[in-house]
């Protein structure tokens, strides 16, 4: 059977706000959605991401069934399922609202397999979308970005096996595992080093059906491309990581799993721009500012 071509799915927010409407006599099933910032899901099947067809998206239902945080906003004119929307009519958000954000420690090469598999946790509140600022607190010391292939979980999953691990994957996105190195040395759990607000940019979209075995990964710092590597260089592979994680915890729709950073990085400071690249997905760019 020929595999389906890759498809992009994105979580977006319209630039034009929803038109105001007169109050209704009672609450509607979507009244709680109306009080939240809008989020819709859109999809694109064009092979050329940068071409004309690649910039025309179709509104779809949420790809995370059962996840209240990832439910789409109430339909409105021009934003009903099946409607076509131009890319310049919305802004990309992080591809999901995760309950869990996890990463693999020491997964930078074969040496990572010489020690037991080990994961770390990043706060879900650290997730930001494309174009949002990475904020550096004063006195935090050396902070480095890490471009990573990130798994986007599509269904509730526990006790996965190598035979069925891929069934829990919606697709793949780019994650930036921003890390404060001084705090990493003093905090053996790495929580303060990796869970600062804004320290997990993700996006700009999810790519489904992607062959992730050998994709170039790298960081561009202020326009200068640093030495790249490949997902083939990771010690623990995607299926193995998912089997390991679900052996002790349940993953939920929308969760993000960062797989490791085998390439080169550098320190960042306010005024910089960081772009993370993963082949087959694209680029994730974020400015760097001082935290207020």
VEXPA-728838 format. One record per residue: residue in three letters; z, y, x of N, C-alpha, C in turn. Coordinates in steps of 0.05 Angstrom, whole numbers, padded with zeros to 5 digits, always signed. Example, Ala and Ser with C-alpha at 12.3 -4.5 7.8 and 13.67 -1.06 7.14 Angstrom:
<nodes>
ALA+00156-00114+00264+00156-00090+00246+00156-00066+00264/SER+00142-00045+00257+00143-00021+00273+00157+00001+00258/
</nodes>
This chain:
<nodes>
UNK+00000-00024+00017+00000+00000+00000+00000+00025+00018/UNK-00018+00044+00012-00019+00068+00027+00004+00086+00020/UNK+00020+00095+00040+00043+00113+00033+00034+00139+00021/UNK+00050+00150+00004+00044+00176-00009+00045+00197+00012/UNK+00026+00217+00010+00026+00239+00030+00052+00255+00028/UNK+00060+00268+00049+00084+00284+00048+00083+00306+00027/UNK+00105+00311+00015+00107+00332-00006+00130+00350+00002/UNK+00127+00376-00003+00149+00395+00002+00163+00401-00024/UNK+00189+00402-00023+00206+00410-00046+00225+00432-00036/UNK+00228+00453-00050+00245+00475-00041+00263+00485-00064/UNK+00286+00495-00056+00304+00509-00075+00300+00538-00070/UNK+00294+00553-00091+00285+00581-00088+00299+00599-00109/UNK+00297+00625-00104+00307+00644-00123+00286+00665-00127/UNK+00278+00670-00153+00258+00690-00158+00266+00718-00149/UNK+00247+00733-00138+00253+00760-00130+00256+00778-00154/UNK+00242+00773-00176+00245+00789-00200+00267+00776-00217/UNK+00288+00791-00223+00310+00779-00239+00301+00772-00267/UNK+00316+00755-00279+00310+00747-00307+00313+00771-00325/UNK+00295+00775-00344+00298+00797-00363+00323+00794-00380/UNK+00337+00816-00385+00361+00815-00401+00353+00809-00430/UNK+00371+00796-00444+00366+00789-00472+00390+00797-00488/UNK+00387+00800-00514+00409+00808-00532+00429+00786-00534/UNK+00455+00792-00538+00475+00771-00539+00470+00752-00562/UNK+00475+00727-00558+00472+00707-00579+00498+00705-00594/UNK+00498+00695-00619+00523+00693-00634+00543+00672-00624/UNK+00534+00655-00607+00552+00634-00596+00542+00624-00570/UNK+00558+00608-00555+00550+00598-00529+00527+00578-00532/UNK+00509+00578-00513+00487+00559-00512+00492+00539-00490/UNK+00479+00516-00491+00483+00496-00470+00478+00506-00442/UNK+00461+00527-00439+00455+00538-00413+00470+00564-00407/UNK+00491+00571-00423+00504+00596-00419+00518+00597-00392/UNK+00528+00575-00382+00542+00575-00356+00521+00580-00334/UNK+00497+00569-00337+00476+00573-00317+00468+00602-00316/UNK+00468+00616-00339+00459+00643-00339+00477+00662-00324/UNK+00502+00654-00320+00522+00671-00306+00521+00667-00276/UNK+00506+00647-00266+00504+00642-00238+00478+00653-00226/UNK+00477+00659-00200+00452+00667-00188+00431+00645-00193/UNK+00407+00654-00199+00386+00635-00207+00378+00617-00183/UNK+00372+00592-00189+00360+00574-00170+00341+00556-00185/UNK+00317+00554-00174+00297+00536-00185+00287+00518-00163/UNK+00275+00496-00170+00263+00478-00151+00233+00479-00155/UNK+00218+00480-00132+00189+00481-00133+00178+00461-00113/UNK+00154+00452-00118+00141+00431-00101+00113+00440-00094/UNK+00104+00429-00071+00077+00435-00062+00066+00410-00047/UNK+00042+00402-00055+00030+00378-00043+00008+00384-00023/UNK+00004+00409-00017-00018+00416+00002-00011+00407+00030/UNK-00031+00396+00044-00027+00386+00071-00024+00410+00091/UNK-00038+00432+00085-00037+00455+00102-00016+00474+00091/UNK+00007+00474+00105+00029+00491+00095+00023+00520+00095/UNK+00006+00529+00114+00001+00558+00117-00024+00567+00102/UNK-00039+00548+00091-00063+00555+00076-00058+00567+00049/UNK-00079+00575+00035-00076+00587+00009-00062+00568-00010/UNK-00071+00543-00011-00058+00523-00029-00029+00518-00022/UNK-00023+00521+00003+00005+00516+00012+00024+00538+00003/UNK+00014+00559-00007+00031+00582-00016+00032+00584-00046/UNK+00021+00564-00060+00022+00564-00089+00039+00539-00097/UNK+00062+00544-00109+00082+00523-00114+00083+00518-00144/UNK+00092+00494-00151+00096+00487-00179+00125+00483-00185/UNK+00135+00495-00206+00163+00492-00214+00168+00463-00223/UNK+00189+00450-00213+00196+00423-00221+00225+00422-00229/UNK+00232+00400-00241+00260+00395-00247+00275+00389-00221/UNK+00302+00391-00222+00318+00386-00198+00313+00358-00188/UNK+00309+00355-00161+00306+00328-00150+00332+00314-00144/UNK+00354+00327-00153+00381+00316-00149+00394+00310-00176/UNK+00385+00289-00190+00396+00284-00216+00426+00278-00215/UNK+00441+00289-00234+00469+00284-00235+00486+00303-00218/UNK+00473+00320-00202+00487+00339-00185+00488+00365-00199/UNK+00512+00373-00210+00515+00398-00224+00508+00422-00206/UNK+00517+00420-00181+00512+00443-00163+00482+00447-00157/UNK+00467+00425-00160+00438+00427-00155+00421+00426-00180/UNK+00433+00433-00203+00418+00436-00227+00401+00461-00227/UNK+00378+00460-00238+00362+00484-00240+00372+00504-00260/UNK+00365+00529-00257+00374+00549-00276+00358+00546-00303/UNK+00368+00559-00323+00355+00558-00349+00326+00567-00347/UNK+00308+00553-00360+00280+00560-00359+00276+00588-00370/UNK+00257+00602-00359+00248+00627-00370+00218+00630-00365/UNK+00207+00650-00378+00178+00654-00377+00168+00655-00348/UNK+00149+00639-00342+00138+00638-00315+00153+00619-00297/UNK+00176+00609-00305+00192+00591-00289+00200+00566-00304/UNK+00181+00557-00321+00185+00531-00334+00173+00509-00317/UNK+00182+00484-00319+00170+00462-00304+00140+00461-00309/UNK+00125+00460-00288+00096+00459-00289+00083+00486-00284/UNK+00099+00508-00285+00088+00534-00280+00082+00538-00250/UNK+00061+00552-00244+00054+00557-00216+00066+00584-00208/UNK+00078+00585-00184+00089+00610-00174+00080+00615-00145/UNK+00074+00639-00139+00065+00646-00112+00089+00648-00093/UNK+00085+00642-00068+00107+00641-00049+00119+00669-00045/UNK+00103+00690-00049+00114+00717-00045+00130+00727-00070/UNK+00133+00709-00090+00149+00717-00114+00177+00706-00113/UNK+00185+00693-00092+00212+00682-00090+00221+00682-00061/UNK+00247+00676-00057+00258+00673-00031+00269+00644-00028/UNK+00265+00633-00005+00275+00605+00000+00305+00606+00004/UNK+00319+00587-00009+00347+00583-00005+00350+00558+00013/UNK+00375+00552+00022+00380+00526+00034+00370+00505+00015/UNK+00359+00483+00025+00345+00464+00007+00362+00450-00013/UNK+00389+00450-00010+00407+00438-00030+00434+00451-00027/UNK+00451+00446-00047+00479+00453-00045+00495+00427-00040/UNK+00502+00422-00015+00514+00396-00008+00544+00395-00014/UNK+00553+00371-00021+00582+00366-00022+00592+00360+00006/UNK+00575+00347+00022+00583+00340+00050+00560+00348+00069/UNK+00569+00359+00092+00550+00363+00114+00561+00349+00138/UNK+00546+00331+00149+00555+00313+00170+00536+00314+00194/UNK+00546+00309+00217+00530+00308+00241+00538+00284+00258/UNK+00521+00277+00277+00527+00255+00295+00534+00266+00322/UNK+00558+00259+00332+00567+00268+00358+00553+00252+00380/UNK+00548+00265+00403+00538+00252+00427+00511+00239+00423/UNK+00496+00247+00402+00471+00233+00396+00447+00248+00408/UNK+00448+00251+00435+00428+00266+00449+00409+00248+00465/UNK+00414+00222+00464+00397+00204+00480+00409+00176+00480/UNK+00398+00160+00497+00407+00132+00499+00436+00130+00506/UNK+00447+00150+00520+00475+00149+00528+00493+00149+00503/UNK+00483+00160+00481+00499+00161+00457+00504+00133+00446/UNK+00487+00114+00452+00491+00087+00443+00510+00071+00460/UNK+00518+00083+00482+00537+00069+00500+00565+00073+00492/UNK+00570+00091+00472+00596+00095+00461+00595+00089+00431/UNK+00617+00083+00418+00616+00077+00389+00605+00101+00373/UNK+00591+00095+00352+00581+00116+00335+00603+00134+00325/UNK+00599+00160+00325+00620+00179+00317+00607+00202+00303/UNK+00618+00209+00280+00607+00232+00264+00627+00255+00264/UNK+00617+00278+00258+00635+00301+00254+00627+00314+00227/UNK+00646+00330+00217+00643+00343+00191+00638+00373+00195/UNK+00619+00384+00179+00615+00413+00178+00621+00421+00150/UNK+00635+00443+00146+00641+00453+00120+00616+00459+00104/UNK+00616+00452+00079+00593+00459+00062+00589+00489+00060/UNK+00611+00504+00063+00611+00533+00062+00597+00545+00086/UNK+00591+00529+00106+00578+00540+00130+00547+00541+00126/UNK+00537+00530+00104+00508+00528+00100+00497+00554+00090/UNK+00475+00563+00103+00460+00586+00095+00430+00579+00094/UNK+00414+00596+00083+00385+00590+00081+00369+00605+00101/UNK+00342+00602+00100+00324+00615+00119+00328+00646+00116/UNK+00327+00659+00139+00328+00688+00139+00356+00700+00136/UNK+00376+00684+00129+00403+00694+00127+00415+00695+00155/UNK+00435+00713+00159+00445+00719+00185+00466+00699+00194/UNK+00464+00689+00219+00485+00675+00232+00505+00696+00242/UNK+00530+00695+00233+00549+00716+00239+00569+00706+00260/UNK+00571+00721+00282+00588+00713+00304+00614+00730+00304/UNK+00637+00717+00300+00662+00731+00302+00667+00742+00330/UNK+00681+00765+00331+00687+00777+00357+00704+00758+00374/UNK+00698+00756+00400+00714+00740+00418+00710+00710+00416/UNK+00690+00701+00402+00687+00672+00398+00676+00658+00423/UNK+00665+00673+00441+00655+00660+00465+00626+00650+00462/UNK+00619+00631+00480+00591+00621+00479+00586+00606+00454/UNK+00564+00614+00440+00555+00601+00416+00526+00593+00421/UNK+00519+00568+00414+00492+00558+00419+00481+00546+00393/UNK+00455+00550+00388+00442+00537+00365+00432+00509+00373/UNK+00429+00491+00354+00419+00464+00359+00399+00457+00337/UNK+00374+00455+00343+00354+00448+00323+00355+00418+00318/UNK+00357+00410+00293+00360+00381+00287+00344+00373+00263/UNK+00333+00349+00264+00323+00336+00240+00346+00330+00222/UNK+00345+00339+00197+00367+00335+00178+00358+00319+00155/UNK+00373+00298+00148+00368+00281+00125+00379+00295+00100/UNK+00363+00296+00079+00372+00306+00053+00376+00282+00035/UNK+00400+00277+00027+00407+00253+00011+00397+00258-00018/UNK+00385+00237-00029+00374+00240-00056+00389+00226-00078/UNK+00407+00208-00071+00423+00194-00092+00450+00187-00081/UNK+00468+00180-00099+00495+00171-00090+00492+00145-00074/UNK+00505+00143-00052+00501+00120-00034+00527+00112-00021/UNK+00533+00086-00021+00555+00075-00007+00547+00047+00003/UNK+00557+00040+00026+00552+00014+00038+00522+00007+00040/UNK+00507+00026+00050+00478+00022+00054+00474+00001+00077/UNK+00451-00011+00076+00443-00030+00097+00417-00020+00110/UNK+00410-00032+00133+00385-00024+00146+00361-00030+00127/UNK+00365-00048+00109+00343-00055+00091+00339-00035+00068/UNK+00360-00021+00060+00357-00003+00037+00365+00026+00043/UNK+00372+00032+00068+00381+00059+00075+00361+00081+00067/UNK+00335+00075+00070+00315+00095+00065+00313+00102+00035/UNK+00323+00085+00018+00322+00090-00011+00341+00113-00019/UNK+00360+00120-00002+00379+00141-00008+00369+00168+00002/UNK+00346+00169+00015+00335+00193+00027+00315+00206+00009/UNK+00320+00232+00001+00300+00247-00013+00278+00255+00007/UNK+00286+00266+00030+00268+00275+00050+00283+00287+00073/UNK+00269+00304+00088+00279+00315+00113+00275+00345+00114/UNK+00294+00359+00126+00292+00387+00130+00300+00394+00158/UNK+00302+00419+00165+00311+00428+00191+00340+00438+00188/UNK+00357+00430+00205+00384+00439+00206+00390+00452+00233/UNK+00405+00474+00233+00413+00487+00258+00443+00483+00260/UNK+00452+00466+00278+00480+00459+00282+00492+00479+00302/UNK+00496+00504+00292+00508+00525+00309+00536+00517+00318/UNK+00541+00520+00344+00567+00509+00355+00579+00529+00374/UNK+00605+00534+00371+00620+00551+00389+00632+00533+00411/UNK+00622+00536+00435+00629+00517+00457+00658+00519+00466/UNK+00669+00543+00467+00697+00545+00475+00715+00532+00455/UNK+00710+00536+00429+00726+00523+00409+00722+00493+00408/UNK+00698+00484+00415+00692+00455+00416+00710+00441+00437/UNK+00716+00455+00459+00733+00444+00479+00762+00443+00471/UNK+00771+00463+00455+00799+00464+00448+00805+00450+00422/UNK+00785+00444+00406+00789+00431+00380+00776+00403+00381/UNK+00792+00382+00385+00780+00356+00389+00765+00345+00365/UNK+00770+00357+00341+00755+00349+00317+00730+00366+00313/UNK+00727+00387+00329+00704+00405+00329+00702+00421+00303/UNK+00722+00421+00286+00720+00434+00260+00716+00464+00263/UNK+00733+00476+00279+00731+00505+00282+00705+00513+00298/UNK+00695+00495+00314+00671+00501+00330+00646+00500+00313/UNK+00646+00484+00292+00621+00479+00277+00622+00488+00248/UNK+00645+00494+00237+00647+00500+00208+00651+00529+00202/UNK+00648+00547+00222+00650+00575+00216+00629+00582+00194/UNK+00636+00601+00178+00617+00611+00158+00590+00618+00172/UNK+00568+00610+00160+00541+00615+00169+00532+00597+00192/UNK+00548+00578+00200+00541+00562+00224+00524+00537+00218/UNK+00513+00535+00194+00494+00513+00188+00470+00524+00172/UNK+00452+00539+00185+00427+00545+00172+00411+00519+00166/UNK+00398+00519+00143+00382+00495+00136+00358+00504+00119/UNK+00336+00490+00123+00312+00495+00107+00287+00494+00124/UNK+00265+00506+00116+00262+00522+00091+00257+00504+00067/UNK+00250+00479+00071+00244+00461+00049+00249+00432+00057/UNK+00248+00414+00038+00250+00385+00043+00221+00374+00044/UNK+00216+00357+00064+00190+00343+00065+00195+00314+00059/UNK+00182+00304+00038+00185+00275+00031+00163+00259+00044/UNK+00168+00233+00047+00147+00215+00058+00140+00221+00087/UNK+00158+00233+00102+00153+00241+00130+00159+00218+00149/UNK+00141+00212+00167+00147+00194+00189+00162+00209+00210/UNK+00188+00204+00211+00206+00220+00228+00211+00208+00256/UNK+00197+00186+00262+00204+00171+00286+00200+00186+00312/UNK+00180+00203+00313+00173+00216+00338+00163+00244+00332/UNK+00182+00262+00326+00175+00290+00319+00186+00309+00340/UNK+00170+00328+00350+00180+00347+00369+00202+00365+00356/UNK+00223+00370+00372+00246+00386+00363+00251+00407+00385/UNK+00256+00431+00377+00263+00452+00396+00272+00478+00384/UNK+00281+00496+00402+00291+00522+00394+00274+00544+00407/UNK+00268+00564+00391+00255+00589+00401+00276+00611+00400/UNK+00282+00623+00423+00302+00644+00424+00290+00670+00431/UNK+00291+00689+00412+00279+00715+00416+00249+00713+00424/UNK+00235+00694+00412+00207+00691+00418+00200+00673+00441/UNK+00220+00665+00456+00216+00647+00480+00222+00618+00472/UNK+00203+00601+00475+00207+00573+00468+00222+00558+00491/UNK+00244+00546+00484+00259+00531+00504+00248+00502+00506/UNK+00255+00488+00528+00244+00460+00531+00250+00443+00506/UNK+00230+00429+00497+00232+00413+00473+00238+00384+00479/UNK+00244+00368+00458+00248+00339+00460+00236+00327+00435/UNK+00243+00302+00429+00232+00288+00406+00254+00273+00392/UNK+00250+00269+00366+00269+00253+00351+00269+00224+00362/UNK+00249+00216+00376+00248+00190+00389+00270+00188+00410/UNK+00279+00211+00420+00300+00211+00441+00328+00206+00431/UNK+00332+00207+00404+00358+00204+00393+00368+00175+00398/UNK+00393+00172+00405+00404+00145+00410+00406+00130+00383/UNK+00420+00142+00364+00423+00130+00337+00402+00141+00319/UNK+00387+00123+00306+00365+00131+00288+00375+00135+00260/UNK+00357+00147+00243+00365+00155+00216+00377+00132+00200/UNK+00364+00109+00199+00375+00088+00182+00402+00079+00192/UNK+00405+00077+00219+00431+00069+00230+00453+00089+00224/UNK+00446+00115+00225+00466+00136+00219+00475+00133+00190/UNK+00456+00129+00171+00464+00127+00143+00480+00102+00138/UNK+00474+00080+00151+00490+00056+00148+00518+00061+00158/UNK+00521+00074+00181+00547+00080+00192+00563+00098+00174/UNK+00552+00120+00165+00567+00139+00148+00575+00126+00122/UNK+00558+00112+00109+00565+00100+00083+00582+00075+00085/UNK+00588+00067+00109+00607+00045+00112+00636+00054+00106/UNK+00641+00081+00107+00668+00090+00102+00669+00114+00083/UNK+00646+00124+00073+00647+00146+00054+00623+00145+00036/UNK+00624+00158+00013+00602+00160-00006+00587+00185-00001/UNK+00561+00183+00001+00543+00206+00003+00533+00213-00025/UNK+00529+00239-00029+00521+00248-00056+00494+00262-00055/UNK+00481+00264-00078+00455+00279-00079+00458+00307-00068/UNK+00441+00314-00050+00442+00341-00038+00457+00342-00011/UNK+00471+00321-00004+00486+00321+00022+00466+00323+00045/UNK+00475+00336+00067+00459+00339+00091+00471+00324+00114/UNK+00454+00309+00128+00462+00294+00151+00445+00302+00175/UNK+00458+00316+00194+00445+00325+00218+00445+00302+00238/UNK+00422+00297+00251+00419+00272+00266+00424+00275+00296/UNK+00424+00299+00307+00429+00302+00335+00408+00321+00348/UNK+00416+00332+00371+00400+00352+00385+00394+00343+00413/UNK+00370+00333+00419+00363+00324+00446+00350+00345+00463/UNK+00345+00369+00453+00329+00389+00468+00348+00409+00482/UNK+00336+00431+00492+00351+00451+00506+00359+00474+00488/UNK+00382+00487+00495+00392+00509+00480+00400+00532+00498/UNK+00410+00553+00486+00419+00576+00502+00439+00592+00485/UNK+00455+00609+00498+00474+00625+00483+00460+00646+00466/UNK+00473+00653+00443+00462+00673+00425+00482+00695+00422/UNK+00472+00719+00415+00490+00742+00411+00478+00760+00389/UNK+00494+00778+00378+00483+00795+00357+00458+00810+00366/UNK+00438+00811+00348+00413+00823+00354+00391+00803+00360/UNK+00399+00778+00365+00380+00757+00371+00367+00746+00346/UNK+00345+00731+00350+00333+00715+00329+00330+00687+00339/UNK+00338+00668+00322+00337+00640+00329+00317+00626+00310/UNK+00298+00611+00322+00280+00595+00306+00282+00566+00315/UNK+00288+00549+00296+00289+00520+00301+00263+00507+00290/UNK+00251+00490+00307+00226+00477+00299+00230+00447+00299/UNK+00219+00434+00278+00217+00405+00277+00188+00399+00268/UNK+00174+00383+00284+00146+00376+00276+00145+00363+00249/UNK+00124+00370+00234+00120+00358+00208+00135+00372+00186/UNK+00154+00390+00194+00169+00405+00174+00163+00435+00176/UNK+00165+00446+00200+00159+00474+00204+00180+00488+00220/UNK+00187+00512+00211+00205+00530+00226+00227+00540+00208/UNK+00251+00544+00219+00274+00556+00206+00284+00579+00223/UNK+00281+00603+00213+00288+00627+00229+00312+00641+00216/UNK+00329+00651+00234+00353+00666+00225+00360+00687+00246/UNK+00366+00711+00237+00376+00732+00255+00406+00726+00262/UNK+00415+00739+00283+00443+00736+00291+00456+00764+00290/UNK+00479+00765+00277+00493+00790+00274+00523+00786+00281/UNK+00537+00808+00285+00566+00807+00288+00579+00804+00261/UNK+00599+00787+00259+00613+00784+00234+00628+00809+00227/UNK+00628+00816+00202+00642+00841+00194+00671+00835+00191/
</nodes>
